[in-house]
Amino acid sequence: MRCSFFDIMNWTRKDLVGIRGLSAEEIQLLLDTAASFKSILGRSIKKVPSLRGRTVVNLFIEPSTRTRISFELAAQRLSADVISISKESSSIQKGETLKDTALNLQALNADFIILRHTAAGSAQFLAERLQSSIINAGDGSHEHPTQALLDTFTLRENLGSVEGKHVVIVGDILYSRVARSNIWALTKLGARVTLVGPSTLVPDMFKQMGVEVRRDLDAVLPDADVVNLLRIQHERQQKTMFPSLGEYIALFGLTASRFKKCKENVLIMHPGPMNRGVEIASEVADGKNSVVLEQVTNGLAVRMAVLYLLSGGTAMTDAPSPGDS
């Protein structure tokens, strides 16, 4: 719920490394600021000078399409200078440590380093050692804070509020940084969260995060306001976590027939990339209840908000104009 408190509250953190350490008020501030920036995306002039003269470095040691491009565009919309570096084009490929790579980027006056890395805790590691602002774009199976923020923003835009809504997250929870960040964000804002999947991918230990764990997707769907489908993280698994793909689809895939069990106005979400025909049927992914592409658009506004607030920007009730400094 929005209140005048957010109009005077300023962001005080140097970095965004996760959702777990944020307060509900900080999450709301980020969402409210994103709402202000989203209005810019519909203008004929889509840029504002908020980060003019600042340098943003995308350091992506793990492959990405949506997140990397979204951060690049967000920084460009804010008039920052943007450099993107992959593992293959960095000295990490030659054996340089992550710390030394980041320190060299800081020595080149990088104001922001946006890091995606396979190691959990890598963003926190750099945040504790650098003066540059560190933004976590996904660290192993740990957290993906901006994905959770854009998911929550999309939910709030469509449903008006997060509080009291029943969000069902289906699939590979164990290896999903998206799931963990979403759980922290949603529960802090008062949503009811249910995780569904096989016990190998959704162990009961997740109940400690304040969520419900279920095995029967068909029994959960009729009461869901939101269904968020996650792909199976094969690249992070060390062994096969279920007997066969066919069995997984039969029990946990959101097929066209299973979708009929949902409420008429249920929201269907997916962080991407989608495996059509596995976790979600094409008819459902492309249907009127799907907000998958809205999530992508909202990701741009959310990442603009994150960069703006970390740069020292103050809370806004209206989007800045192209001439604002």
N, C-alpha and C positions, 0 to 999 in steps of 0.2 A: 504493500500500500504506500503510495507516495504522500509525502508531507513536506511542509515548508522547511523542515530540518535539512533536507538535501540541498536546498537553495543556498545554504550558508556553509555547508560542510565541504572541506577541501580534502583532496587526497594527500596523504603524507608519506606513503611508501615509495621507496626508490625503485622497487622491482615488482614484477608479478610472476611468482614462481609456482603458485598453486591456489586452489580455492579453499583448501582445508583451513588455512590460517586467516582467512578473511572473515569479517563480521557480516551479518545480514545487512547492516547499514552500508558497508562498503560495496557489497554486491549490488544493492539497489542504486547506489550512486553511479556505478559503472553502467548499469542498465538505463538509468535516466539520461546519462550523458550520451549513450549510444542512440537513444531515441532522438535527441537533439541533432546528432550528426546524420541520422538516416534521412532527414529532410533534405540534406545537401545533395544526396545521390539523385534526386529528381530534378535538380536545377540544371539550367543550360551550362552554367559555369560550376563545375563540381569540385573546384579546389578552394581551399582557404589557406592563409599563410601561417597557421599556428606553429608549424615546425620549420619555418624558413630558416636556413642556416644550420639546421641540425642534420646529423648523419645517422642513418639507420642501416645496420648491417644484419642481413639474414644469414645466419650460420647454420646451415641445414646438413648435419652429419648423417641424417636418415632421409630417405626419399620422401617427397611430398609434392602434391600439385595444388590442391585447393588452399591449404594453409599458407604455403609460401607465396603464391600469387596474391592471396587476400592481404597478407601483410605488406607486400610490395605496393599494391594499389592503395592501401590505407595510408602508408607513408607518403606516397606521391600525392594523394588527395590533400594531405596536410602540408605539402610543399617541401618535404624533406628531401635530402640527397639519399639515394638508396643504392646499396651494393648487396648482391646476393652471392654467397659462396657455398659450394657443395663440398663434400668430403673429397671428391675426385680432383677438385681444383684448389685444394688447400694443402698446406704443409703437413697436415695431419696424416696425409697419405705417405709422407716421407718419414713419419715417426715422431713428429712434434706433438707435444702434449696439448690437450684442450686448454689448459691454463695458459701455456705460453702463446698459443694462437690467439686467445682472447686478450691477453695483455698487449700483444702487438697491435691488435685492432684498436684497443683503447689508446695506445700510444699514437695512433693515426687519427685520434680525436673522434672515435665512434661514440656517439651519445647514447645509442641504444644497440644492444646485441640481442637479436631474437634467435634463440637456440632451439633446435630440434636435435635430440640425441638418443641413442639407444640405451644409455645408462640412466637408471632412476637416480634422481638427486643431482644430476649434472647441472641443472639450472641454479639450484640452491648453492652448489659448490662455487660457481662463478659469482653469484650475487654476493657471497661473503668475502670475495677477494678482489672485486673490481669496483671502481667508482662509477663506471658506465651502468646505465639501467639495463637489467636483464629481464627478458620476457620469455617465459617457458612456452615453446610451441609444441611440446610433447616430449616427455622424458621416459623412455622405456614403457613399462606398464604402470607408471606411477600416476602422473596427472597430465591433463591437457586443458588448462584453465580457460583459454579463450573459446574453445569448442563448447564447454559447459555454459559459458556466458551467452554465446549466441543461441544455444539450444533453449536456455531459460528465457532469453529475450523473445524468441519466436513463440514460445509458449505463452508468455505474458501478453504479447501483441494479439494473439488469437483468442485467448480465454479471459483476458482482462486482469487476471491475478494468478499467481502460482499457489497461494495459500489454499489448502483444502483440496487441491486437485490430485487425482490418482494417476500417477505416471508409472507405466509398466516398461521396464527395460529388459529386452530379450536377447539372449545369445551368450557370447563369450565375455563374461564379466571378469573372470579371473585374470585375463591378460589385457584387459581394456583400460587404458588411461582415461578414455572418454567416460566410461561408466563411473569410475571413481570420482572424477571431478563433477560429473552430473549429480551423483548422490550427495556430495557435500553441498553443492549449490541448492538443490531442490529441498533437501531436508532443512537447511538453514532458513529457507523462505517459507517453510510450513507445508510443503507438499507431502503427500503420502506416496512412498516409493515401493514398488514390488519388483523383485528380480526374478526372472524365469529362465530356466535352462537346465541342462543335465547337471548332476551333482559334481561331475569332474570340472565343469566350467563355472558353476555357481555354488561353491561350497557354503555350508551353513555359517562359516566364520563371518560372512558379510552381514549377518544379523547384528553384529556388534556396531555397525554404522547406523543403526536405527531404521533399517529397512526390513521388509518381509521377503522371505525366500520361498518360492513355489516351484513345483515341477510340472504342473498341468496348465499349459497355456490356455486351453479351451475354457477352463473354469475361471480364469482371470479376466479374459477379454471383455465380457459383457459389462464389467464395472469400470473399465479403463477410460479415462479422459484423454490420455496420450499413450501411444505405443511407440517406443523408440527401439528400432531394430539395429543390432550390432553385427558386423561381419565376424567370422571366425578368424582369429589372429594366428594363422598358420606359421607366419614368420617368427613368432615368439614362442611357439610351443616346441617342447623337446620330445614329445611323444604324441601319439594319436589319442585324442581325448574323448572319442565316441566311436562306436563300432563301424558306422558307415555314414556317408553323406546322405544317402537315401533315408536312413533312419532319423537323422537329425531333421531333415526337411519335414518328414511325416509328423514329428513330435513338436518341433519348434519353429518351423517355417511359417511365415504369414502368407499362406496361399489365398487365392481368390475365394475359395469356399470357407476357409476359416475366418476370413475378414468379415463375413456376413454375421458373425457372432458379436461384432463390435457395435457400439453405439453409432447412431446415424451421423453424429457430428464429431466423432473421434478424430484426433490429430495423429497422422502417421509421420514419424520422423526417422531419419537415417543420417549419420554423420558422414557417410561415404568413406571409401568407394564402396558401391553396392555390388553384391554378387546376386544379380537377378536370377530368380528361380531357386535360390538357396534360402537366405534369410527373409527374402521378400519377393513376391510375385510381381512381374512387370505391370500387371493390371492395377495392383495396389500402389506401386511406386509412382505410377503416372496418373492415378485417380484423383478425384476432387478433394479427397481428405488428406492427400499428401502435401506436406509443407517442406519437402526436401530442398527445392530450389530457393524457397524463402530463407531457409537456414543459411544458404550460401550468400545471399544478398545481405542478410543481417550480420553475417560474419565480418563483412567489410565495415559496417557501422560500428560494431563492437570493437574491432581492432583499432579503428580511428579513435574511439573513446579511450582505450587503454593507452595508446601512445600520447594522446593529449593530456590525460591526467598525470601520467608519469613524467611528463615534461614540465609539470608545475601548473598546468591549466586549472582553473577553478570550476566549480560546479556550475552548470548552465541550465537555464529553463528554456532557452531558445538557441538554435544553431547559429554559429558565427556567420557573418556575411563575408563574401570574398575579399572585402577590403579590411576586415578586422585584423589586428595584429595581436 
